[in-house]
Amino acid sequence: MKLSKLLASSAIASLVASAAMAEIKIGTSLPLTGAFSIAGAKHEQGYKLCVDMINERGGISGEQVELIMSDNRSDPATAIAQYERFINVDGVDAVFGTFSSRLTFPVANILAKNGFVHPIPAGGALRIYTQGHKNLFYFQPNAAEYVGSSLQGLIADLVDVADRPTTAAVVSADDFFANAVETGFLGKKVMDPATGGEVADLAPGYLADAGIEVVYEEKWPEEGFNDWLNLANSIKRSEAELIVALTASAEEAVQLTRALKTVRAEPKMVYYSQGTQVEFYEGTEEASEAILMHTSWHPDAPYEGLLGGEAFSNADFVAEFTERNGVAPDEDAAIPFAVCQGIEQSIIGAGEADNDKMSEWLVARTADDPVRTVLGAFHWDEVGLPVGKPFMVAQWNGGELQFVYPTDEFETSPLTHPKQGW
């Protein structure tokens, strides 16, 4: 064989080998230890499952995906440093967001400064979306301040007037997300921490709109709180018919539930901001009965998503996750899976892993041409919040987390009301 042919053959082989090795790097910083570790570990499962399945299907446009993951230990400064490293040292092409508003708020500035698309799995505080960033895409129904609208709607639509609670105890962790949810329930103002200016005024609040008087309020410190029995006794003494408990984690929800059971509080209705996780039921068992909580996902939701350019439904996700992990998923695994689907679709839509083009493609989504995920269809407003996606409300009944509201989304289970003991 002539030398020229040998060189040509060698060059072709080199190009083929290079193409086979080509990969898209995606970085994510998650709280795998520390206060948010349970949710962080499930986010890891959701991201890994999605990336593994993309690679098994041949990658994104023929390129394999490398997922670079770091443990931020639930610490904002560490999360910031890790995203800076992903961009400046690891040379990632894209990123997945982290868990919790407390970590997402500072990370948003770093990703905006570097021009990276910021897909957010769990960072609902409205202040994140009022900083002026144009690269945010939230993969849940709406900002945390608006969560209370779902409970207000449930009471109005599903509870007879004579059975509706008229008084409420609102107790909350001093946490970025919990404070945001509380703001909506109590009708407070949302302030910009940088300028001190007003972002939104949510007066009179969802409880007042529902004709419910707040008779007790309490806030516990973000870390180290363990006086659950005294808190539960105070709630009981208030004789509130509705308990709104805004915890920072499922573990806190477990501790409060156990304490309320111990003191034998007797509310008509209990609503939590956390508790969809199987760990909550395992920690409370029969005491979980009839407790309500908002959720962004349910295993029975008939959503049709895309993966690898092909149909991949919510039911497919549940089956794949269960087969590979030996347990059924909850929303803390489903949400990051949806984020991964969104980033994959944006890279395919942009034609390459270019953040400017990916952002343009995501911004251009509409109700008729959305991103399609296991959480349903997404398109976003000018600040990065999804359009036309209501919060869902679930309720624990007989050890099963049942979807109960809104009733016009898909098939629901009947609401259990009032709550009968613990």
JOFEN-V126088 format. One record per backbone hydrogen bond with DSSP energy under -0.5 kcal/mol. NH is the residue of the N-H (numbers start at 1). CO is the residue of the C=O. If there is no record, write none. Layout:
# JOFEN-V126088
NH|CO / NH|CO
This chain:
# JOFEN-V126088
6|2 / 7|3 / 8|4 / 9|5 / 10|6 / 11|7 / 12|8 / 13|9 / 14|10 / 15|11 / 16|12 / 17|13 / 18|14 / 19|15 / 20|16 / 21|17 / 22|18 / 24|64 / 25|23 / 26|66 / 27|94 / 28|68 / 30|28 / 30|70 / 32|30 / 37|34 / 40|36 / 41|37 / 42|38 / 43|39 / 44|40 / 45|41 / 46|42 / 47|43 / 48|44 / 49|45 / 50|46 / 51|47 / 52|48 / 53|49 / 54|50 / 55|51 / 56|52 / 57|53 / 58|55 / 59|54 / 60|63 / 61|59 / 63|60 / 64|22 / 66|24 / 66|64 / 67|65 / 68|26 / 68|66 / 69|67 / 70|28 / 72|30 / 72|70 / 73|30 / 75|72 / 79|75 / 80|76 / 81|77 / 82|78 / 83|79 / 84|80 / 85|81 / 86|82 / 87|83 / 88|84 / 89|85 / 90|85 / 92|86 / 93|25 / 94|25 / 96|27 / 97|119 / 100|122 / 104|100 / 105|101 / 106|102 / 107|103 / 108|104 / 109|105 / 109|106 / 110|106 / 111|107 / 112|108 / 113|109 / 114|110 / 115|112 / 116|111 / 118|135 / 119|117 / 120|118 / 120|137 / 121|119 / 122|98 / 128|125 / 129|125 / 129|126 / 130|127 / 131|128 / 137|118 / 138|384 / 139|120 / 144|124 / 146|143 / 147|144 / 149|146 / 150|147 / 151|147 / 152|148 / 153|149 / 154|150 / 155|151 / 156|152 / 157|153 / 158|154 / 159|154 / 159|155 / 163|160 / 164|160 / 164|161 / 168|213 / 169|242 / 170|216 / 171|169 / 171|244 / 172|218 / 173|246 / 174|220 / 175|173 / 179|175 / 180|176 / 181|177 / 182|178 / 183|179 / 184|180 / 185|181 / 186|182 / 187|183 / 188|183 / 190|200 / 191|189 / 192|197 / 193|191 / 196|192 / 199|190 / 200|190 / 202|188 / 202|200 / 205|202 / 206|184 / 207|185 / 208|185 / 209|205 / 210|206 / 211|208 / 212|207 / 213|166 / 215|168 / 215|213 / 216|168 / 218|170 / 220|172 / 228|226 / 231|227 / 232|228 / 233|229 / 234|230 / 235|231 / 236|232 / 237|233 / 238|234 / 239|235 / 239|236 / 240|235 / 242|167 / 243|269 / 244|169 / 244|242 / 245|243 / 245|271 / 246|171 / 246|244 / 247|245 / 253|249 / 254|250 / 255|251 / 256|252 / 257|253 / 258|254 / 259|255 / 260|256 / 261|257 / 262|258 / 263|259 / 264|260 / 265|260 / 268|241 / 269|241 / 271|243 / 272|292 / 273|245 / 280|277 / 281|277 / 282|278 / 283|279 / 284|280 / 284|281 / 285|281 / 287|284 / 288|285 / 289|286 / 290|396 / 291|288 / 292|270 / 293|394 / 294|272 / 295|392 / 301|298 / 303|301 / 305|303 / 305|312 / 306|372 / 307|310 / 310|307 / 312|305 / 314|303 / 317|313 / 318|314 / 319|315 / 320|316 / 321|317 / 322|318 / 323|319 / 324|320 / 325|321 / 326|322 / 333|330 / 334|330 / 335|331 / 337|333 / 338|334 / 339|335 / 340|336 / 341|337 / 342|338 / 343|339 / 344|340 / 345|341 / 346|342 / 347|343 / 348|344 / 349|345 / 350|346 / 351|347 / 352|347 / 354|352 / 355|353 / 358|354 / 359|355 / 360|356 / 361|357 / 362|358 / 363|359 / 364|360 / 365|362 / 366|369 / 371|378 / 373|371 / 373|376 / 376|373 / 378|371 / 381|385 / 384|381 / 387|379 / 390|388 / 392|295 / 393|405 / 394|293 / 395|402 / 396|291 / 397|395 / 397|400 / 400|397 / 402|395 / 402|400 / 404|393 / 404|402 / 405|393 / 409|406 / 410|406 / 413|403 / 417|415 / 418|268 / 419|268 / 421|419
